[in-house]
Amino acid sequence: MLHQVGLLLLTAAAQQGALELHRLPPPVYQVTMEVTVNPEDRTLRGREVLRWQNTATQPTDELQFHLYLNAFANDRSTFFRESGGSLRNIGMPKDGWGFIVVDGIKTADGHDLKPTEEFLQPDDGNPDDRTVVRYRLPAPLAPGETVTLEINFHGRLPRVFARNGIHRDFILAAQWFPKIAVFEDAGVRGRKEAGWNCHQYHAHSEFYADSGNYDVTVVLPARYSGKIGATGRKVEEKIEADRVTARFVQEGVTDFAWTADPRYVVVEDFFDPKRDVPREKQQELARLLGVPPEELNLSPVAITLLLQPANRAQAQRYLEAVKVAMWGYGLRLGAYPYPHITLVDPPRGAMGAGGMEYMTFITLGTHPLFNLPFFREIRSPEGVTIHEFGHNYWMGMIASNEFEESWLDEGINSFYDMIIMDEVYGAEQRFLGLEVSAFESNRAPLRPEHYSDPMVRESWKFRPGTYGFHSYPRPAVTLKHLEGLVGPEAFHRAMRRFFREWQFRHPSSEDFIKSFRESVGQDLSWFFSQAFYSPAALDYGVRSVDCKKLGKQKGYVFGKGEPTLAPAEKEEKGSEGKASYRSRVVLERLGEFVHPVQVELVFADGSRQRHRWDGREKWTVIEVVTPSELVSAEVDPDHIMALDCNRLNNSKRVEALWTPVAKAVVHFMFWVQNVLSLAGLLG
């Protein structure tokens, strides 16, 4: 009982602290909703009261909604046409169809909008797709005005295979109700005039929404009592006859999801900044960001973990990882502004619902094998926890459009989870006994054949099979490369500025570039135009190295008179009377990405030379005469060019110095790179 009281007090303190450190935006809409679900036949019936404000500077005479559940209605939907009934290597279960129907929609003053219902297919014109719907208003809604709607709906949740649904008694309800789309104002994300941004549900896309306030009541069979979790905080739960009713409230979020499972093991914990934030890390990052350490203070957060019984032994792994994420993101970008977070561990058979993000509510994923000593070295549970938590910043607080610019969420988030994983777990990240950093795991898929499209593109328009590459590892490594170009201080200060400047404002890629350029004070258009807006791969290498001793001079010598044959015994000497060496290094650009390159030459006497090549031509030659023979040449000796597809060709030694052992090592590294590349593709 004392523990529960402590958590209640902590939650109140967390809420107050979060509000003080991080003000939430005014809501674009407010949703009050009640839904009743019958798990046996997967049916749901709900009533939604929506109060929506036109925050644009132009009027609208219509409202558009997402009906995401209709993606699972049949095999003719756009989602099924694109996915073939399988997503993330998980197939559609037999008889797993789901749907949603709006039974009635009317304004508070009684105008019936149902007769104006029209299904739209703005992306592909597929007449069988019913994931976008439009309703005409009786009169234009002026800027600043609000409309209140009463919406009645019913539907069926699919069997779990793609993000949501029901598996036996387990329920994960996500994108499950009529969800108002975004009415973008002129100027938002480069838009010329105000209009609705409401895309169909695609196989390879996630979502886009304004932030609003939710007050949602879920009604389920009584066996779910105490085992229901959702976006926000639970403010009430009661049992009446054979039903349990749970009410959740949350302000300033872009969506509402919930879960229930009678088998859940409920674990309560909290993030205490005084205990859980490493002081030395706070001071280190304060120096990096150029701010006083106290400016990075975080607020406490209550944590609810809904765990499968078979995974009890991994509870601490999840809890420790989410605390790492809270300070890993919070110190760099800003405090997590909500008083609570719910972690969901789906059961075996419902892993399609795992690895997803909803504000204040994330779904994870593990396996009982990770309880065993050998498999504990695989940091998959930690990785998915940190990654999904991070979406609260980019999908959530930045409120990016994942339909059109997936990298702004998935890519930036992958960069941050990558650096946090390497920072905290380092050599503890192992696969089959080999240390594999998160950075190298992200680099592994960077192969020229994967660069089929620009990184900035609508998610459903990437070449089939490449959405993941262009949305996750490619942008993560692109940002790491950018950090190398401008330096860690300038980079992280620019990223913090971008986050704080654009919270809840729907930035575009161009907004990111502008903010970054203003922060670092450099014109990096040459980089962004290639890294973001082209399919160019970056690959520079050393093609050949050669070093020759300048011995006896042969041929004619030119002087004041007639050329004369050089004496046979004459030998060219260096500045100190020693023999000279002429070294020749051939460099090549193997990719289409043009980038300035640093080259380092290493000589036998320990001396080094640095040369700069603008990288524009397909190849160039560096030729030097020195008193010491050349040992090796290396492109990008400081390893700044994270995007370089093939680092194995970045250096060469003079052939005479190669030994059988050295050659064997190179062959071994070649095969290691191929294994890592395969592992990256399978992820």
N, C-alpha and C positions, 0 to 999 in steps of 0.2 A: 504493500500500500504506500509506504514511504517513497519507494522508487517511482510509483505512478505520480504521486504528488510532485516529486522533484521534476519529472518530465513535464508536467503541466506548467510548473513555474518557469522551467527552462524555455518552453515553447513561447510563453508570454514574453519573456525577456528577449528571446530570439526575434520575435515579431517586432518589438519596439526597436531593437538594435538595427534590424534590417531596414526599417523605415527611416531611421536616422541616417544610415550610411548610404542608402540607395533608394531614392524615391521612385515609386512605380508611376507609370504614365496614366493620364486620365483614360478611362475605358472608352473604346469606340462603341462597344455594345455591352449589354448586361443580359445574361441568360439565367432564367429560373426554370428548372426542368425536373420532372419526375418520370422515372422509367421503371416498368415492371418486367422482369425477365423470367421465363420458364425454361430452365436449363434442359429439361427433358426433350422438348421439341425445338429448342434454341430460339423461340419466338420472343419478341420484345414489343411492348406498347408504351408509347410515351406522349407526354404533353410538354411543349416548350413555349415559354413566354419570352420573346426576344424584344428588347428595346434597343434599337439601332440608331446611331446618329450619323448624319451626313457630314463628315469632317472635311470634305473637299470644298473647293471654291466654286464649283459648278453644281447645278441641280441634277437630280436623277429621277426618271419616271419609272424605274424598274428596280427590282432586287434580284440578285443571283445567289444561288446556293449550291454547295457541294452535297451530293448524295453518294458518298464514297462507297457505301455498302452495295450499291448496284454494280460495282465492278465485279462482284461475285455472283451476279444474277444468272449468267449463262455463258456459254462459250463464244458468244458473239461480241461481248463487251470489248472495248479497246484494251483493257488490262489483260484479258485472256488471249486476245489476238497477239499481243506483244510478248506475253510470258509463256504461252503454250500450256498454261496450267501448272507452272512450276516457278518458284522464286527462291533464290538463295539455296538451290539444290534440294528444295523440299516441294513435293508434288501435292496437288489438290487431292484431299481424301475423297473416297467414294461418297456420293450423295452429300457433298459438303457445301452446296450452294447457299447463298445468302442474298438478301435484298432489303430495300427500304421503300416505303410508299408514304407519301404525304396524303393523309386522309382529308385534312382540311387546313386552310390557312386564311385567317381574316385579321383585319386591323382592329384596334381597340374600339373604334367607333362603328364596327359592324360591317365594313366592306369585305366582301368575299373575294379573295384573290385566286381561289382554286380554278375558276373557269379560264383564267388567263395563263394557266400553266403551260410552259413550252420547254421541251428538252433541247439543249444546245450541244453541238459538237464542234467547238471552236478550233480544235487542234487537228483533227483528221477527217471530219465530216462523216464519221461512222454513224449511220442512222440507228444502229442497234445499241449505241452507248447511251446510258441514262444516268451518268454521274454528274451532270451539270443541268440545273433547272432554272428557269426565269419566271418571275411573276411581275405583272404590270401593276403599278400603283394607280389609284384613282386620280391622283394629281401629282405633279412633280414635287419632290421633296427638296426644299431649298437648302443651301449651305447652312449648317448649324442646326437645322431642324431634326427632330427625332420622329420615329415611327415605332409603335408598339404592335407586335403581332402575336397572335395565339396560333400555335402550330400543333396539330395532332398527327401522329405518325405511328406506323407499325412496321415490323420487318422481321427478319430472321438473321441471326448471326451465322456466318459460315463456320464450318469446322476449321480449326486452326491450320493454316499453312502459310499465310502471308500477313504477318503483323497482328491480326486480331482473330477473334472467334472463340469457339468452345471445343474443349477436348475433355470428354467425360464430365467430371464436375468442375473442371478448371474453366474460368471465363476470363477473357481479356477483351474488353470492349474499347476499341479505339476507332476514331473516325466513324462513329456509329449513329450520329443524329444529323438532321438537316443543319448544315453549318454555313453561316453567312460568309460570302466571299469578300474580297478586298476591293473597295471602291477607291482606286488610286487617283490622287489629285494630279493636275498638270504639274510637271517637273519631277514627280516621284519616279525614280529609276529611269530618268530620261523621257518620260511620257510627255507628249505634246499637248494633250488635253485630257481631262478627267474621264475615267471609264473603268469598267469592271475588269478585274483580273481573276478569272475563274477557269482554271484548266481542268480537263478531264483527268480521271485517275489512270495513270500510266503504270506499267510494270516497273520501270526504272525511273521512279521519281518519288519524292516525298512531297512536302506540303508547303503552304503559304497562308498566313492568316494575320489579321490584326489582333491586338491584345484586348481582352475584355474581362469582365467579372462573371464568375460562375457560382451558382447556388443550385446544387444537384442532389436529388433524393433518389436512391436506388432501392428497389423492393425485390427481395429474393426469398426463396424458401428458408425456413428458420435454421436449417442445418448450416447456413453460411454465417451465422451470428459470430461476431468477433473476428471474422476472416475476410473482411472486405477492405480494400484499399483503393485510393483514388487520388487524382490531382487535388492538391490542397489539404486542408485539415478537416478531420471528422469532428463535427460539432454536436452530433446526436446519433444514437443508435437505440432502437427499441424493438421488442418482440411483441407481436399481437397475433394470437392464435398460432397458425403455422407459417407466419411470414415474419421476416426481419426487415426493418426499414433503417437505412443509414443515410445520413445527410452530410454532404461535404461542401465547403465554401472556399473559394480562392479568388483573389483579385489579381489583375494584371498578368494574365496568361493567354496564350494563343490557342489553347485547346483544352479539352477535358477528356480524360481516359480513366477507366476504373477496372478493377479486377476482383475476383472472388474465388476461393477454393477452400472447401472444408478441411483439406489436409494441410493448409499452411501452418508452419511454425512461425509465430509472430515474435520477432525480436526487436525490442526498443533500445535505442542508444541515442547518443547525441554527440555533436561536434562542439568541443569546447576550445576556442582559439587559444586560451591561456595554456592549455595542456597539449593540444594537438598540433599547433603551428611551431615548427622549429625556429627558435629565435634567431639563430645564425642565418637561416635562409631568408627570414624577413629583412634582416639588415643587409644581406647581400643583394637582394632584389631591390631594396630601396636605393642602394648605391647605383645599381644598374639603371633604374628608372629616374634617378635624379630627384627623389622626393624624400621627405623625412620618414623614418620607419613607422611613426604613428599614423601616417596617412594610409598605410597599408593594413590597418587594423581590420579584422573581420568580426562578424557577429556569430553567436552560437546558432546551431541548427539542430532541431530534433530529427531523428532518423528512425524510420520504420522499415524493417526488413521482413518481407513475406517469403519464407524459405520453404523449399520442399524438404520433407523429413530425411530423404536420402542424402541431403547436402548439409546436414547440421554441422558437420566438421568444417565446413567452409564458411561458416557465418563470419568469423573474424577476418577472413580474407576479403570478403565483400565490404565489411564495415571499415576496415583499415584503408582499403582502396578508395572508398568514397570520401574519407577524411583527407587522404592525400590529394584527391581531386579538388576538394574545397579550398585547400590552401594553395595548391598548384595553379589553379585558375584564378582564385581570388586575389592572391598577392600580385599577380601579373596584370590583371585586368580590372578588378573591382570585386567587392563583396557580393556573394550570392545573396539576393535580396529577399528571399522567402524564408519563413520560419521553420519549414518542414520539408522533408523529401521522403518519398516512398520508393523502396527498391523491391523489384519483383523478380523472383526466381521461378521461371516456368518449369513444368514437369517434363519428363521425357515423353515424347509424342506430341509436344506442343512447342518445340523449339522455334517454330516459325514465328511465334509471338515474342521471342527473345531478341535482345540486341536492338531495342527501339527506344526512342526518346519522346517524352511528353513533359511539359514543364512541371517541375516538382514531382515527377513520376517517371521512373525509368525501368525498363525491363532488361534483364541480364541474361546469363546463360553459363552453365558449367556442366560437369559430369562427375558422377561418383568416383571415376578413375582418378580425378585430381586429388582425392584423399590419400592416394598411395604415395610412398616416398619418392619413387622415380618421377612421377608425373607432377609432383608439387613444384618442380622447377619450371614447369610451363606456366607462364603468368597470364594465361587466357582469362580467368575470372577477373583479375585485376585490370587487364587491358580493356575488357568490355565495360567494366564499371566506370573507369576513368573517362573512356570515350563517350559513353551515353550521358554521364553527368555533364560533360563539357557542352553538349548540345543546348543546355539551358542558357548558355551564353550566346551561341551563334544562331541556331534555329529559333531560340526563344527570345532572348533580350535584344539581339540585333534584328530578329524577325526578318531574315533573308527569304528570298523567293527561291525555294529549292526546285521548283518546276523549271525555272529558266536559268538559274545560276547556281547549280548544286555545289560548286566549289566553295562558295561563300560560307556555307555551313560545314559540309562534310570535309572539305579540304582544309580550311583553317582549323577546324576542330581536330582533324587528324594530325596536323602539325603540333598542336599543343599537347595532345595525349602522347605523341611521340617523344617530345622533349621531357615531359613529366615522367614517363615510364623509364627513360634512360637515366634521368636524374635520380630517381628514387630507387629503382631496382637494379639498374646497371648490369653487373655480371651475373645477377641472380636470374636473368632471363635466359633460359636454355631450351634447346630443342634437340632431342636425341643426343643429349650430353654436350652439345656444342653451344657456346655462348653466341647469341644472336641478338644484337641490339635492335630496338624499335626503328632506329634510323635506317639501318641496313635492311631491315625487313621491308621498309617503305621504298628503299632504293631498288630492291631486287627486280620489280616488274618494269623498271625503266629501260625498255628495249625499243629500238627504233621502230619495229613493226607494230608497236602498240600506239604510236602517235598517229592515229587516224583522223583526228579532229582537233579544232581549237579547244582549249580548256573551257572557254566561256561559250556555252551552247545549251539550248533546251535539252533537258535530260533525255527525252525520248528520241532525239535526233542523232545521238552518238551511234557510231557503227555498232551493230549487234555484238555484244560481249565485251564492250569497252567502257560502259558507263562507270563501273567501279574504278577502273584505272584513272579515268579523267576526273573523277570526283574525290578520290581519296589519296592514293600515294603520289600521283603527279603533282597536285597542288601543295601537298605537305612538303615534298622535297623542293618544289619551286620556292616556297617561303624560306626553307632552310638555305637555299642558294642566295636568296635576297638578303638574308641575315649576313651571309658571308660578304656580299658586295658592299653593304653600307656599314657593317660593324654591329656587334650585339647591342651596344647602348642605343644607337640611333634606331635600330630595328625595333627593339622592344618598346621604346618610347613612342614610336610611330604606331605600333599596334595597340598600345594602351589608349593613345589619343583617338584612334579610329573607333575603338569600342565605345569609349565614353561619349564621343561626339555623336554617334549614330544609333544609340540605343532606341529600340522600338520605332525606328524611322524608315525601315525598309531600304537600306542602301543597295546600290548596284556595284558592279565591278568598277565602273568609272568613278563612283564616289570613293571607293577604296583607293584607287590610284591617285586621285586628287588629294585625299587626306594624307596619304603616305608621302607624296611628293612635297607637300607643304611642310610636313614634319621634318623630313630629312634634308630638305633644301637642295635636292639634286634632281636633275632631269633624267629620269630613267625610262623615258618613253621607248627607247631602243630595246630595253629589256621586256617591258610589259607587252609591247606589240607582238613580240615573238612568243613569250612564255604564256600569255593569256589568249591571244587572238590568232594564233597560227598552230599548225600541227608539226612545227619544226622540232626535231630532236637535236640535242647537243652532244657532240662527240668530237673531241680533239685528241690527237695522238702523235707519238713520235714514230715516224715511219722507219727511219734508219739513222745510225750514228757511225761515224768513221773517224779515225784518228791516224795520221801518218807522220812519222818522223821526217823532218826536212833534212836529208842527208847531203851527199855530194851534189853540187850544182852541175847540171848538164846543159849543153847547148851553148848558144851565143850570149855574150855579155855586151850590153850596149854602153858605150862610153862617149867621149867627145869625138872620137874618130870612127873608123870602120868597126862594126861588130866583130868581136873576136871569140874564139872558142874558149870556154871556161877551162882552167887547168883541172886535170883529173883529180888532183888531191884537194881542191878547194871545197870547204864545207860551210854551209850557212850556220851562223851562230846567233844565239839570242842576245839579249841586252847585257847579260852577265857572262858572256862567253860560252854559254852552254847551248846544247842542241835545242832547236825549236820544234813545235808540233803544230800541224795544221789540223783542226777539227772541223768536221762538217756534220751538221744535224739537219735532217729533213723532217719538217712538221707537216701535218695534214689535218684538214677539216673534213670529217667523215659525215657529219650531219648537216642539216640545213640551217640550224641555229647559229647565227654569227655573233661571236663574243670575243672581247679582248682576252688575251692569254698571257700568263706569266710562264716563262721557261727558265729552269735552273740547270746550269752545267756544273758538274762536279769533276774536279781534277785530282790526279794522283797525289799531289802535294797537299791536299786538303782545302785548297782554295775553291771558291765558287763564284760563278757569274750569274747575274739575273738579266734576262732579255724580255722585252715585251713585244708581242705580235698582235696587231689589230684583229687578226683572225678572219679578215674579209675574203681573201683568196682561198682557193681550195688547198693550196700548199705554199710553203715558203722554206727558205734555207737560211740557217744561221752558220756562218763560217768565221772562225777565230784562229789566230796564231798565238800560242802561249808557250811559256817555258816548261810546262808540265803537260803530260799526256791526259787526254779526256778519259774519264771513267764512265760517266753516265749523263744522260739528259732526261729531264722530267718536266712534263706539262703540269701546270697547276700544283706546284710543290706545297702550297699552303692548304690544299684541299678545300678551296673556297667554292669551286664549281660543283655543287652537290648534284646538279642536273646532268652531269657528264654520264652518258649511258654506259660507257665502258672504261673503267679506270685501269683495266689490265693493259691497255695500250698506251697509257700515259707516260711510261718510262722505258728506256732501253739502256743497256750497258754496251760498251764497246765489245764486239763479238769475241775478241781474244780473251776477255776476262770471264767469259761464261764457263762454268764448270758443269759437269754432269749433275751434281746435286742441285745447282741453281736452276738448271733446266727442268729437273723433276719437280721442284717447288712451283715453278710457273705452271706446269701442266696440272699439278694438284689444285692450284688456285683457280685455274680455268674451270675445272669440274665443280669446285665449291661454288663458284659464281652461278653456274648453271643450276645446281641444286637449289640455291637460294632464289633464283628467278622462278623456278617451278613452284617452290613453296609460296612465293608471293602471289603467283597467279591463282593457286588453289584457294587462297584466303579470300 
